[in-house]
């Protein structure tokens, strides 16, 4: 198993699954942790890829 693409694809698939099963117009996903931590890198890469997959008009990032 490789981090990219196996783990990042699984993260993206789970986000898509929530959206499809709930039939929601909007899905809010929290990416926790610190940006510099190595543990959060697969999640940050997955959401970066997700924007390319679904199109930039359908994704918004909010940093708090």
N, C-alpha and C positions, 0 to 999 in steps of 0.2 A: 504494500500500500504506500502510495506516495502522497505527500501533502497536496501537491498540484499534479494532476487534476482530481484525484480520488476524493480527498477530504473536502476540498472547495466545492466540487460538484455536489456532494452530499448536502452541504450547507445550503447551497442554492436550491436544490430539490426540495428541501424541507420548507424553505420560504415559499416556494411556488405551491407546494401542497397545502399549506395553511390558506393561501389566497384562493385556491381553487375549491377546497372543501367548504370554506366559510362563505364563498361567493361575495366576499367583501370588496368594496370599492377602494378601500384603503387598508393597508397592512403596516403596522408600526413594529419595527424590529429593533430591539436594543442590542448594540454591540458593546458589551461591557469590557472593563479592563483598562489598562493604560496602553496608549498607542505604541510606546516603546517596548512593551513586553513581548517576548517571542511567542508566548502562548496565544496572543490575540492576532498574530499575523495571518493565519489561515482564514479567520473571519473577515478581516479587513480586505484580504485578497478576494474572497468570495463576493463581498458586496461591490468591490471594484469591477469584477467580471460581470456581476448581475446587471449593472448599468449598461454594459455593452450588449448583453443578451436580450434584455427587454426593451432597450431604447432609452435614451436620455430624457425623453419627454415623460416617461412613466416612472422615474426614480428621483427621489429627493433625499439628500443627506442633511441632517441637522446635528451640528456638534454643540454639545452642552458642556 
